[in-house]
Amino acid sequence: MGGQTKTPTTRLFLALWPAPSVRHLLAEWRDAWTWPAGAAPVHADKLHVTLHFLGALPSERLSELLDGFAVPFEPFRLDLTHAALWHNGIAVLEPSLTPPGLAALHARLSDALLALGLQPEARRYRPHVTMARRAGGASVPAEGPPVLWEVRGYALVESKDGVYTVLREYA
């Protein structure tokens, strides 16, 4: 019986990656919630806004992907002001409005995915920072420190064994 060699893969996503000052404010929001038993609050070093989840892709494509995700970018401000508990037990912090700069970046990255032969998610994009999973029944804070995030770039991030590593920052 001959065994097949499995192609090595890398689990990737594109994200807005916060500076330490923004990450601190996000952690303050997370810590303002009252979590039920069994909830899984997101560790501070993992707080981010996903632009596109790519999944496990062949590692041999990594250099092509690193270059392929360099798209035109204009800085914008993202105001994260609304805490919500989504129906599937995901606790989030989201903007009241999606800034045009974020919508444009998401669309350019969708085009880059297609150019690389990858398929963007079909569902409507809802920018958010996940505060916790399995959070059904959490008490949603009425307000917290406004997170006024001056977004100066985005990142390609690897997820491996629960650790997130920024592979490249784009500005």
TIGURO-613202 format. One line per 8 residues: number of its first residue (from 0); their letters; for each residue x, y, z of N, C-alpha, C, CB. Coordinates in pm, 1 decimal. Glycine has a CB too. Layout:
NUM	A	X:Y:Z:X:Y:Z:X:Y:Z:X:Y:Z; ... .
% end
This chain:
0	MGGQTKTP	83.1:-119.5:0.0:0.0:0.0:0.0:86.5:124.3:0.0:-94.0:0.7:120.4; 76.8:200.7:-105.4:153.6:324.7:-113.5:74.1:438.5:-53.9:191.7:356.5:-258.7; 137.8:520.3:28.9:71.6:635.6:91.0:91.8:760.3:6.0:125.2:659.1:233.8; -8.8:845.1:4.0:3.8:971.3:-67.6:68.0:1073.7:23.3:-133.4:1021.2:-117.7; 153.8:1157.8:-35.5:214.1:1265.8:41.3:114.6:1380.3:44.1:351.5:1310.8:-19.5; 87.4:1429.6:163.3:-7.2:1538.9:178.3:64.7:1670.9:151.4:-71.3:1538.1:319.9; 1.9:1755.5:67.4:59.7:1885.1:37.4:52.4:1973.0:162.1:-13.1:1952.0:-82.1; 166.4:2031.2:204.4:162.6:2119.1:322.4:75.3:2241.9:294.5:306.3:2163.2:362.5 .
8	TTRLFLAL	-3.2:2280.0:395.3:-90.0:2396.4:380.5:-61.2:2497.4:491.0:-238.5:2354.5:383.1; -103.7:2619.6:465.3:-92.9:2727.9:562.4:-231.2:2789.8:575.3:14.9:2834.9:519.3; -279.7:2803.9:698.5:-411.9:2861.1:724.8:-396.2:3012.8:734.5:-475.4:2801.7:856.7; -469.0:3084.7:647.2:-446.9:3228.3:631.3:-575.5:3310.2:639.3:-379.2:3254.7:499.9; -559.8:3436.9:677.0:-668.1:3534.1:664.8:-608.1:3673.1:646.4:-761.4:3530.1:789.6; -685.5:3760.6:584.1:-649.2:3901.5:568.2:-723.6:3979.7:674.4:-682.7:3954.7:424.1; -655.5:4075.1:739.1:-715.8:4143.3:852.6:-667.1:4286.0:868.4:-688.3:4067.2:978.1; -748.7:4364.1:937.4:-702.1:4490.4:993.8:-638.6:4451.4:1126.0:-820.1:4598.4:1011.7 .
16	WPAPSVRH	-509.4:4482.5:1141.3:-434.4:4438.8:1258.3:-407.5:4560.6:1346.3:-300.9:4368.3:1217.1; -462.1:4564.0:1468.7:-453.5:4686.0:1549.7:-315.2:4713.3:1608.8:-552.5:4678.0:1660.7; -285.0:4842.6:1619.2:-166.8:4887.9:1693.0:-193.1:4862.5:1842.0:-135.7:5041.4:1665.0; -89.2:4859.3:1925.2:-108.0:4832.1:2068.2:-211.5:4923.2:2136.2:24.0:4846.1:2139.1; -216.6:5051.2:2101.3:-312.3:5142.3:2166.4:-456.7:5102.9:2133.4:-286.1:5288.4:2122.5; -481.3:5063.0:2009.2:-615.1:5019.0:1967.8:-647.1:4884.7:2033.7:-624.6:5007.5:1812.1; -550.5:4796.5:2036.3:-570.4:4664.5:2098.7:-607.7:4680.5:2246.5:-442.0:4577.4:2084.8; -546.4:4777.2:2314.1:-577.3:4803.2:2454.4:-723.8:4844.6:2470.1:-484.2:4912.6:2510.8 .
24	LLAEWRDA	-772.4:4933.9:2383.7:-912.6:4977.4:2389.3:-1007.2:4860.6:2359.5:-937.3:5092.6:2289.3; -970.7:4777.2:2263.7:-1053.2:4660.1:2232.1:-1061.9:4566.2:2352.9:-995.7:4584.8:2109.7; -949.2:4547.4:2420.3:-947.5:4460.7:2539.3:-1033.8:4520.5:2650.7:-802.1:4440.1:2589.6; -1036.3:4653.6:2663.1:-1123.2:4717.3:2762.7:-1270.0:4685.6:2733.2:-1100.6:4870.8:2764.6; -1307.6:4691.9:2606.2:-1445.0:4655.7:2567.9:-1472.7:4510.0:2604.0:-1467.9:4678.8:2415.8; -1380.3:4422.4:2566.4:-1399.7:4279.4:2595.9:-1418.7:4258.2:2746.0:-1279.0:4195.8:2545.0; -1340.2:4328.4:2825.5:-1344.7:4308.6:2969.5:-1467.2:4373.6:3035.2:-1219.0:4363.4:3031.7; -1540.5:4457.8:2960.4:-1661.9:4521.7:3014.1:-1783.0:4427.6:3007.1:-1692.1:4651.7:2936.7 .
32	WTWPAGAA	-1772.8:4319.9:2929.7:-1882.4:4223.3:2919.0:-1886.0:4136.4:3044.9:-1866.4:4134.7:2791.4; -2001.8:4081.5:3074.6:-2013.2:3977.5:3176.9:-2035.1:3847.3:3101.6:-2131.1:4006.9:3280.3; -1935.7:3758.9:3110.7:-1937.8:3635.5:3031.1:-2002.6:3521.3:3106.9:-1796.4:3596.2:2990.0; -2085.0:3441.2:3039.0:-2142.3:3322.7:3103.1:-2036.4:3213.0:3114.0:-2265.5:3271.6:3023.9; -2062.2:3115.7:3200.4:-1972.7:2999.9:3210.8:-1962.9:2934.3:3073.7:-2023.5:2897.5:3318.5; -1844.4:2896.2:3034.3:-1824.9:2830.0:2906.2:-1793.4:2924.1:2791.7:-1945.3:2751.9:2872.4; -1806.3:3055.9:2813.5:-1771.8:3151.4:2707.9:-1620.5:3148.8:2686.0:-1820.2:3295.9:2744.4; -1578.5:3183.9:2565.3:-1436.4:3185.5:2532.6:-1397.5:3325.3:2483.1:-1402.8:3077.2:2425.3 .
40	PVHADKLH	-1366.9:3417.3:2577.4:-1321.9:3549.9:2535.8:-1193.3:3539.3:2453.4:-1299.6:3640.6:2658.9; -1183.4:3625.1:2352.1:-1067.1:3625.0:2263.6:-950.3:3692.3:2335.7:-1098.8:3697.7:2128.7; -834.4:3627.7:2332.2:-713.8:3682.4:2394.9:-678.1:3814.0:2326.2:-594.8:3581.0:2386.5; -626.7:3908.9:2402.5:-597.1:4042.9:2350.5:-508.7:4040.1:2225.4:-529.6:4125.8:2458.1; -412.3:3949.1:2219.6:-320.9:3949.6:2103.7:-385.8:3895.1:1976.2:-196.6:3867.6:2135.6; -511.3:3850.2:1986.5:-581.6:3798.0:1869.2:-695.4:3889.0:1823.2:-636.2:3660.1:1899.4; -718.3:4000.5:1891.4:-826.6:4091.0:1853.5:-791.0:4160.6:1721.9:-853.4:4195.6:1965.7; -882.2:4152.5:1624.2:-858.9:4207.8:1490.7:-992.0:4214.4:1415.9:-754.7:4121.9:1411.6 .
48	VTLHFLGA	-990.8:4275.5:1299.4:-1106.4:4275.4:1208.9:-1067.5:4192.1:1087.4:-1149.2:4422.8:1167.0; -1137.2:4080.5:1065.3:-1109.4:3997.3:948.2:-1163.6:4066.6:823.7:-1172.0:3855.5:963.9; -1081.7:4070.8:720.4:-1124.4:4122.0:589.6:-1171.6:4006.3:502.2:-1008.8:4199.4:519.7; -1090.1:3901.7:494.0:-1124.7:3780.3:419.3:-1059.7:3661.8:489.2:-1078.4:3789.7:269.2; -1137.4:3557.4:514.1:-1082.3:3432.3:565.9:-1047.1:3346.2:445.1:-1184.2:3358.4:662.7; -923.3:3300.8:437.7:-876.0:3225.8:320.9:-874.0:3075.4:344.9:-737.4:3272.5:282.3; -860.3:3033.7:470.2:-854.0:2891.4:500.3:-715.8:2834.1:475.1:-956.1:2816.5:418.7; -709.9:2702.5:463.7:-583.2:2631.4:443.3:-550.9:2628.5:294.4:-590.0:2486.5:501.1 .
56	LPSERLSE	-442.2:2693.7:259.0:-398.4:2700.2:119.3:-261.8:2634.1:106.8:-393.1:2847.6:68.6; -229.4:2582.6:-13.0:-98.1:2518.1:-30.5:15.8:2613.8:7.0:-80.9:2470.0:-176.6; 101.4:2570.1:95.7:213.0:2653.4:142.8:302.4:2698.6:28.5:296.0:2577.5:245.3; 311.2:2617.3:-77.4:396.8:2653.2:-191.1:347.0:2780.2:-263.3:403.4:2536.0:-290.4; 222.7:2821.2:-240.0:168.4:2942.1:-302.9:195.2:3068.0:-220.7:18.9:2926.5:-324.5; 258.1:3054.5:-105.3:269.4:3166.4:-12.7:334.0:3291.1:-73.1:347.5:3123.6:106.4; 446.3:3277.8:-144.4:510.3:3398.7:-198.6:420.7:3466.1:-302.6:647.0:3363.8:-261.5; 349.9:3386.7:-383.4:254.9:3441.3:-481.7:142.3:3516.6:-410.2:195.9:3327.4:-570.2 .
64	LLDGFAVP	92.0:3459.6:-301.2:-16.4:3522.0:-226.0:30.7:3651.1:-158.6:-71.2:3424.3:-121.0; 150.2:3646.6:-99.6:204.4:3765.8:-33.3:207.5:3884.6:-129.8:346.5:3737.7:21.1; 250.4:3860.3:-252.2:256.2:3968.1:-351.7:117.5:4000.1:-407.1:350.7:3929.8:-466.6; 33.7:3898.1:-423.2:-97.1:3915.3:-485.5:-196.0:3996.1:-403.1:-155.6:3782.6:-513.8; -170.9:4008.4:-271.9:-263.2:4083.3:-186.9:-221.8:4229.1:-166.9:-274.6:4015.7:-52.9; -120.2:4272.9:-239.2:-81.8:4415.1:-235.1:-176.9:4489.3:-328.6:70.6:4437.1:-277.4; -272.7:4562.0:-271.7:-372.0:4636.3:-350.2:-365.2:4783.9:-310.7:-516.7:4579.0:-327.7; -418.2:4873.9:-395.9:-420.8:5015.9:-357.3:-495.3:5033.8:-225.1:-487.4:5101.4:-468.2 .
72	FEPFRLDL	-438.8:5120.2:-140.2:-496.1:5140.2:-6.8:-493.7:5287.4:30.5:-420.0:5057.6:98.2; -606.5:5334.8:79.5:-618.2:5470.9:133.1:-651.3:5459.0:281.2:-728.1:5554.8:56.4; -575.0:5524.1:370.3:-608.1:5518.9:513.4:-751.0:5567.8:538.4:-508.0:5603.8:595.0; -812.6:5514.1:643.1:-949.1:5553.1:681.0:-964.6:5535.4:831.0:-1056.2:5469.0:603.8; -1073.9:5588.9:884.5:-1102.0:5571.3:1026.6:-1219.2:5476.1:1043.8:-1131.7:5707.1:1094.5; -1200.7:5380.6:1132.7:-1304.0:5283.3:1166.5:-1347.2:5310.7:1310.2:-1252.4:5135.3:1149.0; -1473.5:5348.6:1328.8:-1526.7:5376.2:1462.1:-1604.4:5254.5:1511.3:-1617.4:5502.7:1461.0; -1544.7:5180.6:1602.9:-1608.8:5062.7:1660.8:-1679.9:5107.8:1787.7:-1504.4:4948.0:1690.8 .
80	THAALWHN	-1812.9:5110.3:1782.9:-1889.7:5171.2:1891.6:-2007.4:5087.2:1938.5:-1939.4:5304.7:1848.8; -2036.1:4976.5:1871.7:-2159.3:4901.7:1899.6:-2127.1:4758.3:1941.4:-2251.8:4901.5:1775.7; -2155.8:4727.3:2068.5:-2138.5:4590.2:2117.2:-2265.6:4512.8:2085.4:-2107.3:4587.0:2271.4; -2250.9:4389.0:2038.4:-2367.6:4308.2:2002.4:-2338.6:4161.2:2029.2:-2406.0:4329.7:1853.8; -2446.8:4087.2:2051.1:-2438.7:3942.3:2066.3:-2514.2:3883.0:1948.4:-2498.2:3893.1:2205.1; -2440.1:3820.7:1857.5:-2501.3:3762.8:1738.8:-2572.0:3632.9:1775.7:-2395.6:3738.1:1628.9; -2664.4:3591.0:1689.5:-2749.3:3474.6:1718.2:-2671.5:3345.3:1743.4:-2844.0:3452.9:1604.1; -2553.0:3334.3:1692.1:-2475.6:3210.7:1705.9:-2380.2:3212.9:1825.8:-2396.6:3185.7:1579.2 .
88	GIAVLEPS	-2406.2:3303.7:1921.4:-2323.3:3307.7:2041.6:-2190.8:3378.8:2023.8:-2297.6:3170.1:2088.4; -2177.7:3457.4:1917.4:-2055.7:3534.6:1893.5:-2077.3:3675.8:1947.5:-2018.6:3537.5:1740.6; -1993.0:3718.0:2040.7:-1998.0:3854.0:2094.2:-1903.0:3939.3:2010.5:-1959.2:3857.9:2247.7; -1952.9:4054.3:1963.1:-1873.9:4136.7:1872.3:-1878.6:4284.1:1911.4:-1923.3:4119.3:1729.4; -1780.8:4357.4:1860.1:-1780.6:4503.0:1860.9:-1776.7:4541.4:1714.1:-1657.8:4564.8:1944.0; -1873.9:4623.5:1672.2:-1885.3:4656.2:1531.3:-1910.4:4805.6:1511.5:-1997.0:4574.8:1467.1; -1888.2:4853.8:1390.1:-1917.8:4994.2:1361.9:-2066.7:5011.8:1334.5:-1834.7:5044.6:1242.1; -2117.4:5131.7:1359.7:-2255.1:5163.2:1320.6:-2263.6:5171.3:1169.0:-2302.7:5296.4:1385.3 .
96	LTPPGLAA	-2158.0:5224.0:1108.6:-2150.2:5238.1:962.6:-2016.6:5184.6:914.1:-2168.6:5386.5:919.4; -2017.9:5119.6:797.5:-1892.4:5074.7:737.1:-1832.6:5192.2:661.0:-1914.8:4951.1:642.4; -1710.1:5236.2:696.8:-1650.3:5348.5:624.6:-1626.3:5312.5:478.2:-1518.3:5390.8:691.0; -1643.7:5408.5:387.0:-1620.4:5381.8:244.7:-1480.7:5323.9:217.5:-1638.8:5510.0:164.8; -1380.2:5369.7:290.8:-1244.4:5317.9:271.7:-1233.5:5169.9:302.5:-1147.5:5394.1:358.0; -1307.0:5123.4:403.2:-1308.0:4981.2:437.9:-1381.2:4901.5:330.6:-1374.0:4958.9:575.7; -1495.2:4952.2:284.7:-1570.7:4883.6:178.5:-1485.1:4871.9:52.6:-1703.0:4959.2:146.8; -1411.2:4979.1:19.2:-1325.7:4978.4:-99.9:-1211.8:4877.3:-84.2:-1268.4:5119.6:-126.0 .
104	LHARLSDA	-1149.5:4873.1:33.6:-1040.9:4778.0:58.0:-1093.3:4634.7:47.2:-977.2:4802.1:197.3; -1207.9:4607.2:107.9:-1266.0:4472.8:101.6:-1291.2:4432.7:-43.8:-1397.9:4466.5:182.8; -1344.8:4525.3:-123.7:-1372.9:4496.5:-264.8:-1244.0:4472.5:-343.5:-1452.1:4612.0:-328.0; -1141.2:4554.0:-320.0:-1012.7:4534.8:-391.2:-951.4:4399.2:-355.8:-912.7:4649.2:-356.1; -961.8:4360.9:-229.3:-907.9:4231.0:-188.5:-991.1:4116.6:-245.2:-902.4:4220.9:-35.7; -1121.6:4137.3:-261.9:-1206.1:4035.8:-329.3:-1157.1:4016.2:-471.8:-1357.3:4078.2:-329.1; -1127.7:4127.3:-541.1:-1074.9:4119.3:-677.8:-939.7:4047.9:-679.9:-1061.2:4260.3:-738.6; -855.3:4077.4:-580.4:-724.0:4010.9:-572.7:-741.3:3860.8:-552.0:-638.8:4071.0:-457.9 .
112	LLALGLQP	-836.9:3821.3:-468.2:-864.0:3679.0:-447.7:-901.3:3612.1:-579.4:-976.5:3659.5:-344.5; -993.1:3675.7:-652.3:-1036.3:3619.4:-781.7:-918.7:3608.3:-878.5:-1147.8:3706.5:-844.2; -833.5:3710.9:-881.5:-716.7:3709.1:-970.8:-620.7:3596.0:-934.6:-643.0:3843.9:-965.2; -621.2:3556.3:-807.8:-535.4:3446.4:-761.5:-605.8:3310.8:-772.1:-492.0:3471.0:-616.7; -726.2:3309.8:-829.0:-800.2:3185.1:-844.8:-868.8:3138.3:-717.4:-708.2:3078.4:-892.9; -890.9:3230.6:-624.8:-956.5:3197.8:-497.7:-1094.6:3262.1:-495.9:-871.2:3245.9:-375.4; -1185.4:3204.6:-418.6:-1323.6:3252.7:-415.6:-1351.3:3330.2:-286.7:-1422.0:3134.8:-429.1; -1389.8:3458.8:-296.8:-1429.5:3530.9:-175.1:-1559.1:3472.5:-119.1:-1446.9:3682.3:-204.3 .
120	EARRYRPH	-1582.2:3494.5:10.1:-1707.3:3448.5:70.9:-1825.3:3516.1:1.7:-1709.1:3478.1:223.7; -1934.7:3442.8:-12.4:-2052.3:3495.5:-81.4:-2137.2:3585.2:8.6:-2137.0:3381.1:-133.9; -2132.6:3559.5:140.3:-2220.1:3637.0:229.0:-2171.4:3781.5:241.8:-2227.2:3571.3:368.1; -2266.5:3868.2:276.3:-2238.9:4010.3:291.8:-2133.0:4031.1:399.5:-2367.7:4087.4:326.8; -2039.8:4123.0:372.1:-1932.7:4152.2:467.2:-1986.0:4236.2:583.1:-1816.3:4225.2:397.1; -1962.1:4189.6:705.3:-2001.1:4262.2:827.0:-1875.9:4282.0:911.4:-2112.7:4184.7:908.0; -1811.2:4398.2:898.8:-1688.2:4419.4:976.5:-1716.7:4415.8:1126.6:-1623.1:4554.0:938.6; -1629.1:4350.4:1200.6:-1644.7:4338.7:1345.7:-1516.2:4285.4:1407.5:-1763.9:4246.7:1381.0 .
128	VTMARRAG	-1505.5:4304.4:1537.4:-1401.5:4239.8:1616.9:-1473.7:4137.6:1704.0:-1317.9:4344.6:1704.1; -1434.1:4011.7:1694.0:-1493.4:3908.5:1779.4:-1435.9:3924.8:1920.1:-1465.3:3763.9:1722.8; -1525.4:3943.7:2016.2:-1485.5:3958.8:2156.9:-1482.0:3822.8:2227.6:-1582.4:4054.5:2230.6; -1576.7:3734.2:2189.4:-1582.9:3600.8:2251.4:-1667.4:3508.6:2165.1:-1641.1:3608.6:2395.7; -1643.5:3379.6:2181.3:-1726.4:3275.7:2121.1:-1799.1:3201.9:2233.6:-1640.2:3176.7:2034.5; -1902.6:3125.6:2196.5:-1983.5:3052.1:2295.0:-2032.8:3146.4:2405.1:-1901.7:2935.7:2357.0; -2075.8:3265.6:2363.1:-2108.9:3371.9:2458.4:-2259.0:3394.2:2474.0:-2043.8:3500.5:2415.4; -2340.9:3298.9:2428.5:-2485.5:3313.6:2444.2:-2520.7:3343.5:2588.9:-2558.2:3187.1:2397.1 .
136	GASVPAEG	-2601.8:3447.0:2610.8:-2640.9:3485.4:2745.1:-2548.8:3587.7:2809.2:-2647.3:3365.1:2830.5; -2444.4:3629.8:2739.8:-2354.7:3732.9:2793.9:-2432.3:3863.5:2807.4:-2228.8:3752.4:2702.4; -2392.1:3944.7:2904.1:-2456.3:4075.7:2915.8:-2375.6:4175.3:2832.3:-2465.9:4122.0:3066.3; -2447.2:4241.1:2742.0:-2385.5:4334.3:2647.2:-2366.9:4469.8:2715.8:-2472.6:4348.9:2517.8; -2243.2:4522.2:2719.3:-2224.2:4653.7:2780.5:-2296.3:4761.4:2699.2:-2073.6:4686.8:2792.1; -2364.3:4851.2:2768.4:-2438.0:4958.0:2700.6:-2341.9:5052.1:2629.4:-2524.6:5036.3:2800.8; -2228.7:5077.1:2691.8:-2128.8:5163.3:2627.3:-1992.8:5130.7:2683.8:-2161.6:5313.9:2647.5; -1892.3:5178.8:2612.5:-1754.5:5159.2:2653.6:-1671.6:5266.8:2588.5:-1702.8:5017.7:2616.3 .
144	PPVLWEVR	-1541.0:5258.1:2602.2:-1455.7:5360.1:2541.5:-1467.9:5353.4:2388.6:-1307.3:5341.4:2585.8; -1494.6:5465.8:2322.1:-1503.5:5458.3:2176.0:-1369.1:5416.1:2117.7:-1547.9:5594.4:2116.4; -1374.2:5323.2:2024.1:-1252.0:5279.1:1956.3:-1251.4:5349.2:1820.3:-1245.7:5119.7:1941.2; -1176.3:5458.5:1813.4:-1164.1:5537.4:1690.7:-1030.3:5498.7:1628.5:-1173.4:5694.4:1718.8; -1036.1:5403.3:1537.8:-916.9:5337.1:1484.5:-876.7:5402.0:1353.3:-941.6:5185.7:1464.7; -760.9:5466.9:1353.5:-704.2:5523.7:1230.6:-632.3:5409.0:1158.6:-605.0:5645.7:1261.4; -697.4:5351.6:1059.7:-644.9:5233.6:990.8:-544.5:5279.3:884.8:-760.6:5149.7:926.1; -421.1:5232.9:900.3:-311.8:5273.6:811.2:-264.1:5158.7:721.3:-194.4:5326.3:893.6 .
152	GYALVESK	-326.8:5042.1:737.2:-285.8:4928.0:656.3:-364.1:4804.0:695.0:-136.0:4902.6:671.0; -323.5:4693.0:636.4:-387.4:4563.9:662.6:-277.3:4458.7:659.1:-502.0:4531.9:557.4; -312.9:4335.0:692.0:-210.1:4232.1:705.8:-258.8:4097.6:653.9:-167.3:4219.2:851.6; -162.8:4015.7:609.0:-187.0:3874.6:581.5:-136.6:3800.7:705.2:-114.5:3825.0:447.1; -225.8:3720.8:765.8:-195.9:3657.9:893.8:-208.7:3506.2:881.7:-289.6:3711.7:1004.3; -115.1:3435.1:944.5:-120.3:3289.4:952.2:-176.4:3249.7:1088.7:21.2:3226.5:929.2; -262.8:3149.4:1087.9:-315.2:3091.8:1211.5:-262.5:2948.8:1220.6:-473.4:3095.7:1215.5; -180.9:2923.7:1323.7:-122.8:2789.6:1339.3:-120.6:2753.2:1486.9:21.1:2782.7:1279.0 .
160	DGVYTVLR	-186.5:2645.0:1520.6:-188.9:2594.4:1658.6:-232.8:2702.2:1757.3:-50.8:2541.3:1698.0; -332.4:2782.5:1718.3:-385.0:2885.0:1808.1:-302.5:3011.8:1817.1:-398.6:2828.6:1942.5; -197.4:3021.9:1736.6:-110.6:3141.3:1738.2:-128.3:3214.2:1605.7:41.3:3102.7:1761.6; -146.1:3345.7:1613.3:-157.4:3428.6:1492.8:-22.9:3496.0:1468.1:-272.0:3535.3:1507.1; 25.5:3486.2:1343.5:151.9:3547.3:1304.0:128.2:3633.9:1181.5:260.0:3439.5:1275.5; 162.5:3761.9:1191.7:151.3:3852.0:1076.3:266.6:3817.0:981.9:155.7:4005.9:1120.1; 228.8:3774.8:858.9:329.8:3738.5:758.5:375.2:3860.6:678.3:274.2:3631.3:663.3; 280.0:3952.0:651.5:314.9:4075.3:581.4:212.7:4182.3:615.6:321.9:4052.7:428.0 .
168	EYA	263.9:4304.3:636.3:176.1:4419.7:653.8:178.6:4500.3:525.0:219.6:4507.3:776.4; 62.8:4548.3:486.4:46.7:4628.6:365.0:-4.8:4767.0:407.3:-52.1:4559.1:262.1; 53.3:4872.1:347.4:8.5:5007.4:381.4:-14.3:5087.4:253.8:111.9:5078.7:472.5 .
% end
